[in-house]
């Protein structure tokens, strides 16, 4: 198994959302795209938000 390469220094000012993979600034405490908190590792919160939005819109 190959070793993981360290991230380049230019990536230190960002974090990638674990749900939608959007690259956020380091200062952001939640994802600017999907509103999931930094460090969230499950998809259930995001999935629940989608289902809730669809119900609100009357699609479900």
Residue pairs with C-beta under 8 A, 6 or more apart in sequence:
12 26
13 25
13 26
14 23
14 24
14 25
14 26
15 23
15 24
15 26
15 28
15 38
16 22
16 23
16 24
17 23
17 24
17 31
17 33
17 34
17 36
18 36
18 39
18 40
18 41
19 31
19 34
19 36
19 40
19 43
19 45
19 46
20 31
20 33
20 34
20 36
20 46
22 31
22 32
22 33
22 34
24 31
24 32
24 33
24 38
25 32
28 38
29 37
29 38
30 36
30 37
30 38
31 37
31 38
34 46
34 49
35 49
36 45
36 46
51 60
54 60
